[in-house]
Amino acid sequence: MDIVENYKITTSTMALTEEYHQHYNAIIYDQNGIYGTKQTVRSLLNEACIDRISTYDGRIQAIRQRFPYRKKTPLVICLHERICAFPTNSPDRYGCNWIFPQHIHISTIKNGKPVAVFKNGTHLSLTCSLHVFNRQRERTANCLNYFQSNLE
C-alpha cells in the first residue's frame, strides 16, 4: 500500500475506510490501487464536496430535506460525474466504511462475513449486514436519480 499526502476523490474512488495507524488515518480503495493517507475520511469527503462548490454538511442537509434518511445518509458528491457514496454505519462511529456504489460488482457472504466485490476484483469486508448494505445502495440510487431528474 502506497501512502499519499493529498488524495482527491474522483470517479475511480471505490471505498474509504477509517484506520488509525501510525502512518495513515484512512485507507482509500481506488481503481488504480489501495492507498493510505493522513487525511481523515470526513476531510476527504468534505474536500470532494468543496471542490464541487458545496460542503459535506450542505449535501447531507439537502438529502435530508428531500428524503427521510436521518441516519446513515447517503452523500451525492457530484451529479455531473455521478459520484456518490454511502456509509455502512453511522459516519460518527469509528470504522465506518464509505462505499462508492458505481464500482460494486456484487455483495456476498464469504467465510460467514459480508463482503463487497468491486468490478476490478478487489474485495472489501463490510462492517454491516448484507441487508443494510443493499438498503444503503438502494437509498443512494434513489438520491442520485431524484436529484439528477431535477436537473433535466
Order of alpha helices (4+ residues) and beta strands (2+ residues): beta-beta-beta-beta-alpha-alpha-beta-beta-beta-beta-beta-beta-alpha
